[in-house]
Amino acid sequence: MSVNLSSVVGYQLPDRPVAWNKRDLLTYAIGVGAKNDEYQFVYELDKSFSAIPTYPVVLQFKGDDQDVNLFAERVKGRPIPGMPPLDPNRMVHGTQSIEILKELPLVSGPGWTWKTRYTGISENKSGIVLTAENLLVDPQGTPYAKLYSSSFNLGAKATGEKFTKNIAGPPQAKAIPKDRKPDWVVQEQTLPEQAIIFRLSGDYNPLHIDPQIGKGSGFGGVILHGLSTYGFAARAIIKTAAGGNPKALKLFGTRFTAPVKPGDALETRAWAVGPGPNGTTEVVFETLNVTSGKVVLGGGVAYVEGVGKSKL
């Protein structure tokens, strides 16, 4: 297969079936740190029980399975025309966003699909960054969520020349205000078992449970899934800017900048920076690993309806 990065952009993968039930929503909630007083996320008989709106991010790994999957097979997929071979063991999650188009039902039922097309690619001396657009679609063809994710493929090479092509992507965050303190700050402690819990939502990458793989990858041991940290930050925005209303979160995106180890403490700092689309407020945020002192989620942006008062 000849290498032609330009032909990768616009290429659409075959649709994949996806499915979930209430147990999946409960499992995801505790995987992203939901506490025993967050009844709307952890108690299926609560009158306000609902999905944490970022739940669809795990469907790219889970599919419609109700059992474990083999991570290497799940991410390998089919060859992409024009793309050089990629090593799944050298693939790093770079960015993730989700736009919530319709509220997620508590049980999918059959017929839901995951649609993927590649909307961006960039080659530099370190590797290749690949951006995918994903749509979660119901049996009638109605989109419920639009997601963008980018992966940095370390060491991958097509021509060795710099190349960039993009046809679509997520909104980019405004700069964090330097002249004022955050409007909201939320601190939380991850559990030593956090990655063990989160992997049950479908991401069975051995990096997150086998210390030897983590050491071999240069992390010194097991690290937490980036999408778990992502969910912690989404809960922080829902709790503060959204006033506890998950329906108010309309878009949530960020860049993964440093690893978190299970048991580390996290601090999410957020600022309201002006109007967003369709009557929302734009909120920018970052998440700090209090244990290591490093920013682990950067360039964060959320669009939130009915922004609540500062909890500082």
WOGI-V522457 format. One record per helix or strand of 2 or more residues. SS is the DSSP state (~ for helix, > for strand). FROM is the first residue (numbers start at 0). TO is the last residue. If there is no record, write none. Layout:
SS:FROM:TO
SS:FROM:TO
This chain:
~:4:7
>:15:16
~:21:30
~:38:41
~:54:61
~:70:75
~:87:89
>:90:99
>:112:123
>:126:136
>:142:153
>:162:165
>:183:188
~:193:200
~:205:207
~:210:215
~:225:238
~:245:247
>:248:255
>:264:274
~:276:278
>:280:288
>:293:303
